[in-house]
Amino acid sequence: MPEAAYPESLLSRRLKVGTQAVHEALDRRITGAAPFADRQRYSRFLRVQLRLHHVTAPLYRDPRLQADLPGLAALDRLEAVKADCIDLGIPEDALERDRRAAAAVTIPGRPEALGWIYTHEGSRMGAAVLLREARQGLALSETYGARHMAAHTDGRAPHWRDFKTTLDAIALTPLEADRAVTGARAAFVFVQEAVDRLMPVERPAMP
């Protein structure tokens, strides 16, 4: 049976399987940080998002990646995150630290970049739950404080399905596919490190 008959031969499938452990660990870590407990905690979560969006914004503007993924430029949400940060009153010095943290990231090449974009676009699906919590707990919305969580105009699930179909059609060698998985994992690790720095676990005081 040819390799293409196996689901794992699809790049989107390889990326999902290859990032499952780091993805689940990050989800648990963010949940444990209670980002929607109050606006101060949410502001820290928002800065995590800002760091990620600063890293990925140049990828969404890259002509070669735009050729791989038509319509990519329109998916960039950096300006939405910036507007959310303004809504929450995050000071400029904090935003500058986030820009510097993002600028320190190096993405070696096109395959790794595709992995980063896969991770970032996948976050739109989980954002549905996050947006609901932001609405209910903090009175935020797609027009104030939580713009970057808004669904794609095609809908979350249809957009994600179409995105994966386009991604799977990109011709990559097995080595390049492995590099894409490496890039996707690096994206999760970057976010995990940002969460650890900006949303530290609060330890109970000693009796």
C-alpha positions as CSV (number, residue, x, y, z in Angstrom):
1,M,0.0,0.0,0.0
2,P,1.5,3.4,-1.0
3,E,2.5,5.8,1.8
4,A,-0.2,8.3,0.8
5,A,-2.9,5.8,1.9
6,Y,-1.9,6.3,5.5
7,P,-3.4,9.3,7.3
8,E,0.0,10.0,8.9
9,S,1.4,10.8,5.4
10,L,-0.8,14.0,5.5
11,L,1.2,16.9,6.8
12,S,-1.6,18.1,9.0
13,R,-1.9,14.7,10.5
14,R,1.8,14.5,11.2
15,L,1.7,17.9,12.8
16,K,-1.2,17.0,15.0
17,V,0.4,13.8,16.2
18,G,3.8,15.3,16.5
19,T,2.6,18.2,18.7
20,Q,0.0,16.4,20.8
21,A,2.0,16.1,24.0
22,V,3.3,19.7,24.0
23,H,-0.2,20.9,23.0
24,E,-1.9,19.1,25.9
25,A,0.7,20.3,28.4
26,L,0.3,23.9,27.3
27,D,-3.5,23.7,27.6
28,R,-3.2,22.4,31.1
29,R,-0.7,25.1,32.1
30,I,-2.9,27.9,30.7
31,T,-6.0,26.5,32.4
32,G,-4.1,26.3,35.7
33,A,-3.1,29.9,35.4
34,A,-6.8,31.0,35.4
35,P,-6.4,33.7,32.7
36,F,-10.1,34.7,33.0
37,A,-10.2,35.1,36.8
38,D,-9.8,38.8,36.4
39,R,-8.6,41.4,33.9
40,Q,-5.2,41.6,35.4
41,R,-4.6,37.9,34.7
42,Y,-6.2,38.2,31.3
43,S,-3.8,41.0,30.5
44,R,-0.9,38.7,31.1
45,F,-2.5,36.1,28.9
46,L,-2.9,38.8,26.2
47,R,0.8,39.6,26.4
48,V,1.5,35.9,25.7
49,Q,-0.6,36.2,22.6
50,L,1.1,39.4,21.6
51,R,4.5,37.7,21.7
52,L,3.3,34.8,19.5
53,H,1.7,37.2,17.0
54,H,4.8,39.3,16.8
55,V,6.8,36.1,15.9
56,T,4.3,34.9,13.3
57,A,3.4,38.3,11.6
58,P,6.4,38.2,9.3
59,L,5.5,34.7,8.2
60,Y,2.0,35.8,7.2
61,R,3.6,38.5,5.0
62,D,6.2,36.3,3.4
63,P,5.5,36.0,-0.4
64,R,6.7,32.4,-0.6
65,L,4.5,31.3,2.2
66,Q,1.6,33.3,0.7
67,A,2.1,31.3,-2.5
68,D,1.9,28.1,-0.5
69,L,-1.2,29.2,1.5
70,P,-3.3,31.6,-0.6
71,G,-5.1,34.2,1.5
72,L,-2.5,33.9,4.2
73,A,-1.9,37.7,4.6
74,A,-5.5,38.3,5.5
75,L,-5.2,35.8,8.5
76,D,-2.6,37.9,10.4
77,R,-4.1,39.0,13.7
78,L,-1.3,41.1,15.1
79,E,-3.2,44.4,14.8
80,A,-6.2,42.9,16.6
81,V,-4.0,41.8,19.5
82,K,-2.4,45.2,19.6
83,A,-5.9,46.8,19.8
84,D,-6.8,44.4,22.6
85,C,-3.8,45.4,24.5
86,I,-4.7,49.1,24.2
87,D,-8.3,48.2,25.5
88,L,-6.8,46.6,28.6
89,G,-4.4,49.5,29.2
90,I,-1.2,47.4,29.0
91,P,1.7,49.9,29.4
92,E,4.1,50.5,26.5
93,D,7.2,49.3,28.3
94,A,5.5,45.9,28.8
95,L,4.6,45.8,25.1
96,E,8.2,46.7,24.2
97,R,9.5,43.8,26.2
98,D,7.1,41.5,24.4
99,R,8.3,42.8,21.0
100,R,11.9,42.1,22.1
101,A,11.1,38.6,23.2
102,A,9.5,37.9,19.8
103,A,12.4,39.5,17.9
104,A,14.8,37.0,19.6
105,V,13.1,34.1,17.8
106,T,14.7,32.6,14.7
107,I,12.8,30.4,12.4
108,P,15.3,28.5,10.2
109,G,13.3,28.0,7.0
110,R,10.1,27.5,5.1
111,P,9.2,24.1,6.5
112,E,9.6,25.3,10.1
113,A,7.6,28.4,9.2
114,L,4.7,26.2,8.0
115,G,4.8,24.4,11.3
116,W,4.5,27.7,13.2
117,I,1.6,28.8,11.0
118,Y,-0.1,25.5,11.5
119,T,0.1,25.9,15.3
120,H,-1.0,29.5,15.1
121,E,-4.0,28.9,12.9
122,G,-5.0,25.9,15.0
123,S,-5.4,28.2,18.0
124,R,-8.5,29.7,16.3
125,M,-10.4,26.5,17.2
126,G,-9.6,26.7,20.9
127,A,-10.3,30.4,20.9
128,A,-14.1,29.7,20.7
129,V,-14.0,28.4,24.3
130,L,-11.7,31.2,25.4
131,L,-13.9,33.9,23.9
132,R,-16.9,32.5,25.7
133,E,-15.0,32.8,29.0
134,A,-13.9,36.3,28.2
135,R,-17.4,37.3,27.5
136,Q,-19.0,35.7,30.5
137,G,-16.3,36.5,33.1
138,L,-14.7,39.7,31.9
139,A,-17.3,41.4,29.7
140,L,-15.0,41.4,26.7
141,S,-15.9,40.7,23.1
142,E,-14.7,40.6,19.5
143,T,-14.9,44.4,19.4
144,Y,-13.3,45.1,22.8
145,G,-10.4,43.3,24.5
146,A,-10.8,40.0,22.7
147,R,-10.7,40.9,19.0
148,H,-8.0,38.4,18.2
149,M,-10.3,35.5,19.3
150,A,-12.9,36.3,16.7
151,A,-13.8,33.5,14.4
152,H,-12.8,33.5,10.7
153,T,-15.5,34.9,8.5
154,D,-16.0,31.4,7.0
155,G,-16.5,29.9,10.5
156,R,-13.9,28.3,12.7
157,A,-14.4,24.6,11.7
158,P,-14.7,25.3,7.9
159,H,-11.7,27.6,7.9
160,W,-9.6,25.0,9.8
161,R,-10.7,22.3,7.5
162,D,-9.9,24.3,4.4
163,F,-6.5,25.5,5.8
164,K,-5.5,21.9,6.5
165,T,-6.5,20.8,3.0
166,T,-4.3,23.6,1.5
167,L,-1.5,22.7,3.8
168,D,-1.6,19.0,2.9
169,A,-1.4,19.9,-0.8
170,I,2.1,21.5,-0.3
171,A,4.8,19.3,-1.8
172,L,7.4,18.6,1.0
173,T,10.1,16.0,1.2
174,P,10.0,13.7,4.2
175,L,12.8,15.7,5.8
176,E,11.0,18.9,5.2
177,A,7.8,17.5,6.8
178,D,9.9,16.5,9.8
179,R,11.2,20.1,9.9
180,A,7.7,21.4,9.8
181,V,6.9,19.3,12.9
182,T,9.9,20.7,14.6
183,G,8.7,24.2,13.8
184,A,5.3,23.5,15.2
185,R,6.7,22.1,18.4
186,A,9.0,25.2,18.7
187,A,5.9,27.4,18.5
188,F,4.3,25.5,21.4
189,V,7.5,25.7,23.4
190,F,7.7,29.4,22.8
191,V,4.2,30.0,24.1
192,Q,4.9,27.7,27.1
193,E,8.0,29.7,28.0
194,A,6.0,33.0,27.6
195,V,3.3,31.6,29.9
196,D,5.8,30.5,32.5
197,R,7.4,34.0,32.4
198,L,4.2,36.1,32.3
199,M,1.7,33.9,34.1
200,P,3.7,32.3,36.9
201,V,2.0,29.7,39.1
202,E,0.9,31.3,42.4
203,R,2.1,29.2,45.3
204,P,0.2,29.3,48.5
205,A,1.8,31.2,51.3
206,M,3.5,29.1,54.0
207,P,1.5,28.8,57.2
